[in-house]
């Protein structure tokens, strides 16, 4: 979504621990805990950070509730405190989670290594001037972020660098297998029509070679929680009655009246619906979640 995650201002800022010449994060490491403290803006990056670090990291994911729209996040003192003590901070960037910048400023933690996934991706705004910030659906970006997280961990905890490298390589191998699955699907389905309620999964759909038939005007309106003109809505609904698309990728975490109308039209016309989300489903890690989504797309295309 282009809507930013909004943090409600805290009434109190957590006390920052200090030592002479050290930030709170340095103080925690100096105390000899032996555990790298990591804060991720969402559990998507938190899952990846945990997989790479294993038992050597303690990860706090700020947005981690699959039952809620992640854009309704409200800041709390616990997350503020975690940021004040963090050794490594992983944020999405691209305007998605700007609340992290505000909270880090309040936390006064200048020593933490900060990783911004959109910056790492190198992705730029498209021709229509919009940047699709949902880069966790772009496996090439995820591979780059893994390398950066591994490097950050190895710098903070050099003695366990071999563990981090091994874990990162194993994770990259699993993601490479999903990239191959995308490539295999592309050989069969390039140019097949697909539709969306929002751009959340577009990087994955593009990698498979599917053609997004949903107008920018409609998906932008859903993103911004506004309504389109009746003619635009009817044009969108016609994608399903005319069977111009094989599937609808529907963001379950951000329903709205017009998105629901599209969902109903798809179901009534026998168009496969592939649910997508912006945070991890209950009980899933990143790879399991993305693998399930890929398999659902594959099954929808095979109908």
C-alpha positions as CSV (number, residue, x, y, z in Angstrom):
1,X,0.0,0.0,0.0
2,X,1.0,3.6,-0.4
3,X,-0.7,4.4,2.9
4,X,2.0,4.8,5.5
5,X,2.0,2.9,8.8
6,X,1.1,5.6,11.3
7,X,2.5,5.8,14.8
8,X,0.5,7.6,17.4
9,X,2.8,9.9,19.4
10,X,3.9,8.3,22.7
11,X,3.0,10.1,25.9
12,X,6.3,9.0,27.4
13,X,9.6,8.1,25.8
14,X,11.4,5.1,27.2
15,X,14.5,6.0,29.2
16,X,17.7,5.5,27.2
17,X,20.4,3.5,29.0
18,X,23.8,5.0,28.7
19,X,27.4,4.3,29.6
20,X,30.3,6.7,29.2
21,X,31.1,6.8,25.4
22,X,28.3,4.2,24.7
23,X,24.7,4.2,23.5
24,X,22.1,2.0,25.1
25,X,22.7,-0.7,22.5
26,X,26.5,-0.6,23.2
27,X,25.7,-0.8,26.9
28,X,23.6,-4.0,26.4
29,X,26.4,-5.6,24.3
30,X,29.0,-4.5,26.8
31,X,27.0,-6.2,29.6
32,X,27.9,-9.5,27.9
33,X,24.4,-10.8,27.0
34,X,25.9,-12.4,23.9
35,X,22.6,-11.9,22.0
36,X,22.2,-9.4,19.2
37,X,19.1,-7.3,19.7
38,X,17.1,-6.8,16.5
39,X,14.0,-4.8,15.9
40,X,12.1,-5.2,12.6
41,X,9.3,-2.9,11.6
42,X,7.2,-5.9,10.5
43,X,7.3,-9.6,11.2
44,X,8.1,-10.2,7.5
45,X,11.6,-8.8,8.0
46,X,11.6,-10.1,11.6
47,X,11.1,-13.7,10.3
48,X,14.0,-13.3,7.9
49,X,16.2,-11.7,10.6
50,X,15.4,-14.6,13.0
51,X,16.2,-17.3,10.5
52,X,19.6,-15.8,9.8
53,X,20.5,-15.2,13.5
54,X,19.0,-18.3,15.1
55,X,19.8,-18.6,18.8
56,X,22.2,-15.7,18.6
57,X,19.6,-13.0,18.1
58,X,16.5,-11.7,19.9
59,X,14.1,-10.2,17.4
60,X,11.2,-7.8,18.2
61,X,8.8,-7.3,15.3
62,X,6.7,-4.2,15.7
63,X,3.9,-5.1,13.4
64,X,3.0,-8.7,13.9
65,X,-0.8,-9.2,14.0
66,X,-2.3,-11.1,11.0
67,X,-5.8,-10.2,12.1
68,X,-5.3,-6.4,11.8
69,X,-4.6,-3.9,9.0
70,X,-0.9,-3.1,9.5
71,X,-1.6,0.5,8.7
72,X,-3.5,0.9,11.9
73,X,-0.4,0.5,14.0
74,X,-0.2,2.5,17.3
75,X,3.2,3.1,18.9
76,X,3.8,1.9,22.4
77,X,6.5,2.2,25.1
78,X,7.6,-1.4,24.7
79,X,8.5,-0.9,21.1
80,X,10.2,2.4,21.9
81,X,12.3,0.7,24.5
82,X,13.2,-2.1,22.1
83,X,14.5,0.4,19.6
84,X,16.5,2.2,22.2
85,X,18.4,-1.1,22.9
86,X,18.7,-2.5,19.4
87,X,21.9,-3.5,17.8
88,X,20.3,-3.9,14.3
89,X,17.1,-2.3,13.0
90,X,15.4,-3.6,9.8
91,X,12.9,-1.3,8.2
92,X,11.0,-1.7,5.0
93,X,11.3,1.9,3.7
94,X,9.7,3.5,0.7
95,X,7.2,5.4,2.9
96,X,5.7,2.2,4.3
97,X,6.9,2.5,7.9
98,X,8.0,6.0,8.4
99,X,7.0,5.7,12.1
100,X,10.4,3.9,12.6
101,X,12.3,7.1,11.9
102,X,10.3,9.0,14.4
103,X,10.7,6.4,17.1
104,X,14.4,6.0,16.5
105,X,14.9,9.7,16.9
106,X,13.1,9.5,20.2
107,X,15.1,6.5,21.2
108,X,18.4,8.3,20.6
109,X,20.1,5.0,19.6
110,X,22.7,6.2,17.2
111,X,24.9,3.1,17.2
112,X,22.4,0.6,15.8
113,X,23.0,-0.7,12.3
114,X,20.0,0.4,10.2
115,X,18.9,-1.5,7.1
116,X,16.3,-0.2,4.7
117,X,14.9,-2.8,2.4
118,X,13.7,-0.4,-0.3
119,X,17.0,1.4,-0.4
120,X,18.8,-2.0,-0.6
121,X,16.5,-3.1,-3.4
122,X,17.4,-0.2,-5.7
123,X,13.8,-0.1,-6.8
124,X,12.6,3.2,-8.2
125,X,9.2,4.7,-8.9
126,X,7.4,3.4,-12.0
127,X,6.5,5.5,-15.0
128,X,3.2,6.6,-13.3
129,X,5.3,8.0,-10.5
130,X,4.4,5.4,-7.9
131,X,6.8,3.2,-6.0
132,X,5.5,-0.3,-5.0
133,X,7.0,-0.5,-1.6
134,X,6.0,-4.1,-1.0
135,X,9.4,-5.4,-1.8
136,X,9.2,-8.5,0.3
137,X,7.3,-10.0,-2.6
138,X,10.4,-9.4,-4.8
139,X,12.8,-12.3,-4.1
140,X,15.7,-10.5,-5.7
141,X,15.4,-7.8,-3.1
142,X,15.0,-10.3,-0.3
143,X,18.2,-12.0,-1.4
144,X,20.0,-8.6,-1.1
145,X,18.5,-7.9,2.3
146,X,19.6,-11.3,3.6
147,X,23.2,-10.4,2.6
148,X,23.0,-7.1,4.4
149,X,21.5,-8.7,7.6
150,X,24.2,-11.4,7.6
151,X,26.9,-8.7,7.2
152,X,25.4,-6.6,10.1
153,X,25.3,-9.6,12.4
154,X,28.8,-10.7,11.5
155,X,30.1,-7.2,12.3
156,X,28.3,-7.0,15.7
157,X,29.2,-10.6,16.6
158,X,32.3,-11.6,14.6
159,X,32.9,-14.8,16.6
160,X,29.6,-16.3,15.3
161,X,30.0,-15.1,11.7
162,X,30.2,-18.6,10.3
163,X,26.8,-19.4,11.8
164,X,25.3,-16.3,10.2
165,X,26.8,-17.0,6.8
166,X,25.6,-20.6,6.9
167,X,22.1,-19.7,7.9
168,X,22.0,-16.9,5.3
169,X,23.2,-19.3,2.6
170,X,20.6,-21.9,3.5
171,X,17.8,-19.3,3.4
172,X,19.0,-17.9,0.1
173,X,18.9,-21.4,-1.3
174,X,15.2,-21.8,-0.3
175,X,14.4,-18.5,-1.8
176,X,16.3,-19.4,-5.0
177,X,14.0,-22.5,-5.3
178,X,11.0,-20.2,-5.2
179,X,12.6,-18.0,-7.8
180,X,12.9,-21.1,-10.0
181,X,9.2,-21.9,-9.4
182,X,8.3,-18.4,-10.6
183,X,10.5,-18.9,-13.7
184,X,8.8,-22.3,-14.4
185,X,5.4,-20.7,-14.1
186,X,6.5,-17.9,-16.4
187,X,7.3,-20.3,-19.2
188,X,3.6,-21.5,-19.1
189,X,1.6,-18.4,-18.3
190,X,3.4,-15.3,-19.7
191,X,0.7,-12.8,-20.7
192,X,-2.2,-14.4,-18.8
193,X,-4.4,-11.8,-17.3
194,X,-4.5,-11.3,-13.5
195,X,-6.2,-8.7,-11.3
196,X,-5.5,-7.1,-7.9
197,X,-7.2,-5.0,-5.3
198,X,-3.9,-3.4,-4.4
199,X,-0.3,-3.6,-5.7
200,X,0.8,-5.7,-2.7
201,X,1.7,-8.9,-4.7
202,X,2.7,-7.2,-8.0
203,X,6.4,-8.1,-7.9
204,X,5.5,-11.8,-7.7
205,X,2.8,-11.6,-10.4
206,X,5.3,-9.7,-12.6
207,X,8.0,-12.4,-12.0
208,X,5.5,-15.0,-13.2
209,X,4.8,-12.9,-16.3
210,X,1.2,-12.2,-15.6
211,X,-0.5,-9.1,-17.0
212,X,-2.2,-7.0,-14.5
213,X,-5.5,-5.9,-16.0
214,X,-6.7,-3.8,-13.0
215,X,-6.6,-0.1,-13.7
216,X,-4.2,2.0,-11.7
217,X,-7.1,4.3,-10.9
218,X,-8.9,1.5,-9.2
219,X,-6.0,-0.1,-7.2
220,X,-4.8,3.4,-6.2
221,X,-8.3,4.2,-4.8
222,X,-8.4,1.0,-2.8
223,X,-4.9,1.8,-1.4
224,X,-6.0,5.2,-0.4
225,X,-9.3,4.1,1.0
226,X,-11.3,6.3,-1.4
227,X,-13.9,5.4,-4.0
228,X,-13.6,5.4,-7.8
229,X,-16.2,6.7,-10.2
230,X,-19.0,4.2,-11.0
231,X,-17.7,3.8,-14.5
232,X,-14.2,2.7,-13.2
233,X,-15.8,0.3,-10.8
234,X,-18.0,-1.2,-13.6
235,X,-14.9,-1.5,-15.9
236,X,-13.2,-3.4,-13.1
237,X,-16.1,-5.7,-12.4
238,X,-16.3,-6.5,-16.2
239,X,-12.8,-8.2,-15.9
240,X,-14.6,-11.0,-14.1
241,X,-17.8,-11.3,-16.1
242,X,-15.8,-11.3,-19.3
243,X,-13.3,-13.7,-17.9
244,X,-10.4,-11.4,-18.9
245,X,-8.4,-12.6,-15.9
246,X,-7.6,-16.0,-14.4
247,X,-7.2,-14.8,-10.8
248,X,-7.8,-12.1,-8.3
249,X,-5.1,-11.4,-5.8
250,X,-7.0,-10.0,-2.8
251,X,-5.5,-8.3,0.2
252,X,-7.3,-9.8,3.1
253,X,-6.0,-7.2,5.6
254,X,-7.4,-4.2,3.9
255,X,-11.1,-4.8,2.9
256,X,-13.3,-2.0,1.7
257,X,-16.7,-1.7,0.0
258,X,-15.3,-1.6,-3.6
259,X,-12.7,-4.2,-2.9
260,X,-15.5,-6.4,-1.5
261,X,-17.5,-5.8,-4.7
262,X,-14.6,-7.0,-6.8
263,X,-14.2,-10.1,-4.6
264,X,-17.9,-10.9,-4.9
265,X,-17.7,-10.5,-8.7
266,X,-14.7,-12.8,-9.0
267,X,-16.4,-15.5,-6.9
268,X,-19.7,-15.2,-8.8
269,X,-17.9,-15.7,-12.1
270,X,-15.8,-18.6,-11.1
271,X,-12.5,-16.6,-11.0
272,X,-9.9,-18.0,-8.6
273,X,-9.2,-15.8,-5.6
274,X,-5.7,-15.8,-4.1
275,X,-5.6,-14.2,-0.7
276,X,-2.5,-12.1,0.0
277,X,-1.4,-10.3,3.2
278,X,1.2,-7.9,4.4
279,X,2.2,-9.7,7.5
280,X,2.8,-13.3,8.3
281,X,-0.1,-15.7,8.7
282,X,-0.4,-17.4,12.0
283,X,2.3,-20.1,12.5
284,X,4.2,-19.3,9.3
285,X,7.7,-18.2,8.6
286,X,8.6,-16.1,5.6
287,X,9.5,-18.9,3.2
288,X,6.5,-21.0,4.2
289,X,4.2,-18.0,3.6
290,X,5.6,-17.1,0.2
291,X,5.7,-20.8,-0.8
292,X,2.0,-21.1,0.0
293,X,1.2,-17.9,-2.0
294,X,3.1,-19.2,-5.0
295,X,1.4,-22.6,-4.8
296,X,-2.0,-20.9,-4.6
297,X,-1.2,-18.8,-7.7
298,X,0.0,-21.9,-9.5
299,X,-3.2,-23.8,-8.6
300,X,-5.4,-20.8,-9.7
301,X,-3.6,-20.6,-13.1
302,X,-4.0,-24.3,-13.7
303,X,-7.8,-24.2,-13.5
